[in-house]
Amino acid sequence: MQKYSLEFILNIRAASVEEIRGSLSGLGENLVISEPEENIPGSQDLKIRIHTEDPTLIFDTCSQFGKLKSVKID
């Protein structure tokens, strides 16, 4: 099955980085969660990068924590 490289911004509502990492860790490889370079102070945006076989599963999982923005799929 083909691996996809996903990169997106997640504007979280009320979740911790640990909760998000725990939910995504079994769904792909090379998971990286960081603050975006252009992050506004006080913002709840996280930059997420992950390799997966099923992008829909990643996006469905993340949508439980907030709103997806700036989605890039390779």
Summary of the structure (lengths in Angstrom):
residues: 74
radius of gyration: 11.5
end to end distance: 14.4
largest distance: 39.9
contacts: 192
relative contact order: 0.37
helix: 23%
strand: 42%
